[in-house]
Amino acid sequence: MSKQYGFIIDTERCVDCRACVTACKSGNNIELGITWRRVDTSWKGNYPDVSFTSVPVACHHCAKPACVEVCPASAISKRAGDGIVVVDVTKCTGCRSCGTACPYNAPQYGKNGLMQKCDLCLERVRSGKKPLCVSTCPAGALIFGTMDALPKLAGKKKVRRMEGSTRPSVFVPIAGS
């Protein structure tokens, strides 16, 4: 593989506006009830000392995607040139093995019963543009690039690769950096 695309997800910058969710849904013409990108929010504390953390989540285009390994129809593949995990809906049988295997709940199933998910806005990336979620985020909580370049794109903030058996293509800030 020549490169692997990924993200920095800066939870300290995410303001829970969900512009990334709206841009993804609108730009990819996703049917109602399906969300390729979501924002998970966790709350802590008691009034009046309450705080929250919001985490934008989508397919992490993992180095070792569990969805690819379990798909009996070989409908999911990892592109060799850029590491983007894509779905060939013409091969999908709707068995949902990928949904069970994915630790990030990325696979979604439309009215037709077939799997769909984030493809990193493949056509935009091919033409040198950023994915819609990244270009739309007003707080700069999502940064897109190659896995080699992402630590440099973090600026002064120190980041580490997100842990997991699937080796997600995501960096997160190191607390206190």
N, C-alpha and C positions, 0 to 999 in steps of 0.2 A: 504494500500500500504506500502510495507516495505521500499522502498526508491524511490527517484525521481532523475533521472539524469538530468543534465543541463550543461550550459556553463557560463563562464565569457567571455564576448566579450570586449576586451580592445582596443578601437578605437585609443588610443594614441600610441599603438604599431603596429597597422596594417599599412603596407607600400604599400597596394594596388597591391601586386604582383600576387594575384589570384592563388597561389599555392593550396589553399584550394579548389577552384572551380575545378581546373584541377584534383586534387587527387580524389575528389568526383565523378566527371564525368567518369574518367578512371576506378577507382576502382569498381564502380557500373555498368559499361557498359551502361551508359545512352545514349539514342539516341540523334542525333543532334537536336538542337532546344529546348532541355529540360535542365533545370539547377536546380538541387535540392539545391545547395548552390550558392549564388551570392555575389558580393561585391557592395554595393551601395555607391557611392562617391558623396559628396557635396562640392562645391567650394565656397569660399567667398573671398571678397576683390577685389581690383583693382590693376593692374600692377603698380609697382613692388611688392606690398604687397599682394600677393595671397597665400592662404593656402587651404588645403583640409582635409576632414575627410572621411575615408573609414570605412564602417561598413559591416563585413561579416554577411550575413543573410541566414537562412535556417528555417526549421520547428523549432519552439521553444518548442515543446513537452510540451505544456501548462498544468497547473494544471486543468484548466477548458476549454478544447479545443472546440472552436465554431464549428469546422469541425465535431466533433463527434456528437454534439447535432443536427445538421441539416441534417445529412446523412439519407435519407429515406430508404436506403438499409442496414443500419447497417454495412457498409463496413469498417468503420474507428472505431478503438477502442484504448483505453488507457490501456496498460498492467498494471495489478495490482502490479506485483512484482518490476517494475523499472520505471513506468511512461512513457515509450516510446510509442508514438502515432504511430500506424501501420495501414496499409491499406491491406485489403483482396481484391485483384483485381478480384477474382472470384465472388465477390458480387457486385462490383462497376457497376453502370448502366451508368456512364458518364454524370449524370445530372448537374454536376458542382455547386451544392449547396455549397459544401465545399469551393470551390474557392471564391465564393461570400462572405462567412462568415469569412474566415481567414483574419485577419488584416495584416498578414505578407506575403501574396501572396505565401505561401508555396506549395499549391497543383499545380501540373503540369499535363498536359494532353498529352499523347503520341499519336502517329499516330492511335492507336486503339481507341482513345477517352476516355480511362479510366484514372482515377487519379493515380498519383504516387508522392512520396515525400521522403524526408530524413527519414530514419528509424534509425538514429544514428549509422549506420554501425552495426546493431544488432548482426550479427555473430561475428564481432570483439569484441564487448563489452562482449558477452557471454563467449569468451575465454580469457577475462582479458585484452584485448588491447583497446587502445583509438580509437575513430573514425578517419578515414583517414584525414579529414580536420584538426583535432587537431595535429595529429602526423606529418603532412606535413608542418604546418605553421612555416616558418623560423624565424619569429619575436616573436613568443610566444603570439600572439594576441588572440588565442583561448585556453581556459583552460577548461578541461572536468572533471566532478566528480559528486558526489551527491550534492544535494542542501544544505544539512547540512555541507558538507566539503568545498564547494567552497569559502566561505568567508575566511577560513584559508589558502586555496591554493593561495589566492591573495597576500600573503606575506605582505609587508608593505603598499601596496595600499589598500585604503578603497573602498569597493564596496557596491552597493545597488541593490536590486532586481528590475528589469525592471518593470515598471508599465503597467497596461492594464487590461481590464475586463476579459481577458482569463487567467490571471496570468501566463505569460510566465516563463519558467524555465531558465531564463537568468539573470545574474548579469552584471552590468556595473560599471566602476569606478566612484567614486564621484570626480567631478572636483577639481583639486588642491591637491589631496591626494597623 
